[in-house]
Amino acid sequence: MTSVTTRQGEVRGFTTGTGIQVFLGIPYAAPPVGPDRFRPPRPAEPWTGPRDATRYGPTAPQKSTEDGPLGELGSPPVIPGDDYLNLNVWTPDPAGRAPVMVFVHGGSFTSGSGALSTYDGTRFARDGVVLVTINYRLGADGFLWFGEGAPNLGLLDQVAALTWVRDNIGGFGGDPGQVTVFGESAGAMSVCSLLAMPAANGLFHRAIAQSGAGHSTISPATARLVGTRLAAVLGVEPTREAIAGVPMEKLLAAQSQIAEEVVASQSPRRWGEVARNLMPFEPVVDGEVLPAAPVDRLQAGVNPQVDLLIGTNSEEARLFLVPTGAAAKIKNLVVHAAALRYRLPPLRGVRTYRAHRPEATPGDLLAAIMTDWYYWIPALRLAEARPGTHVYECAWRSPAFGHRLGACHAIELPFVFDRLDDPAVRALLGDHPPQPLADAMHRAWVGFATTGDPGWPAYAADHRVVMRFDTDSATTVDDRAAERVLWDGRR
């Protein structure tokens, strides 16, 4: 057993066989239940005596995805309990002064947790980094807003976790003056939101956004559309107070129904920006907590001192089209309709994408266009706006689903965390993922967190250098220029 004293009290973790010290389930804020539900997070109450920190704590309420179309690729653990605003720490030496990395999980702002085995921080600690993973409020509890009370509670939870890190991480051997916040998918969108939030100023010094950028937000009007529909499904008044009185299982079921309705209709009149983003619960541009869309704030020069590493996977959308069977059913008409909806020139745009993929099926083309609209182009927009930003692309293609899954969404995570030996990633990566790729990506993330340099030149509008991670990794320079320029003025 090993112990550290925090501002709230002593926590006792454990030491692994390799000497890494681990502390799990540490509360960074009070349970967001009862009178604290739908309110900004407040500090956890102090405790007396040592607190057990050898097991993951509760996770934010969410619906299990085991029975869904992506269930065979793994489902985040769901651990019941109210005290779910907690975090986990892996450290090489509590007496040290190591750089700190804080990971924000993804999951469309409705699922996920820091307890996923893929996010185990042992290999980061092995390489001299204190690694922290966090939970935060999800779905309606984190992002429902009718225009009254505090908005963006899920983001405010993340700020509270970073504040805890600033105040306590020194006791775990971390340097509070050298903190990197990084996240994937909704976690990456959170990272970009944190960069744009006044409340997060000074809490971190570097940022990594994996498969998410600064475009995924909604307006207050759209938040009200979503909230009003949620209340109608639940049969209650459209207020937070009324929704707080609904049993959690019923609320989670209603959230899932709303998500299905969005995908089925995709009507801007009914859903506002959600019709394009397809996430009913996401950060709201409320004017104070989040003063403007992150992309606009960052293009205006907010927080230029924070180093940024951003990137995507080559075929992100295949995760959503291949396991569900949708990719095989796509017709050319659907591809052209999608191009039009994304404001891409439907004829010239589809021809350009097809020219680079002469053997592509309509499903392949749709996946490529969706990937670029939702992930790749937003990442480039931030890189263009922030001098010194480093850009990556993960191009390794998974053999899963008969080699059709490709370089899909989330494929980079086991490589970044160097967790290829985790049985949970086998369905995603196959039986023999390349360890050299994990070595390269993990080393780049550690290097960036330590020095601000991941190992390749920064991106610039006149010299578009990107590190392409694959079995053989190398830098490229604007290798898909013809497709990139199609999106000028359209994203």
Protein Blocks (a to p, Z undefined) as FASTA:
>chain_A
ZZdddfkbccdddddfkopacdehiafbdcdehjlgoiacddddddedjddffbccdddd
dddfklmmklmnopadddedjklcccddddfblkbccdddddddehehpgccfkbfklpc
klmmmnopacddddddehjllmgcehiajehklmmmmmmmmmmmmmmmmmnopafklccd
ddehjlmmmmmmmmmpmklgokacbdcdehiafklccdfklmmmmmmmmmmmnopacdfk
lmmmpcfklmmmmmmmmmmmmmmnopaklnmmmlmnopabacddehlmmmbafklmmmno
paklbccdddddfklmlmmmmmnommmmpcfklmmmmmmmnopafklmmmmmmmmmmmbc
fklmmmmmmmmmmmmmmmmmmmmmmghiacdddfbdcfehhhlnopaehklmmmmnopmk
pmklmmmnojmdcfklmmmmmmmmmmmmmnopaoiacddfklccdddddfbdcddehkll
mmmmmmgopZZ
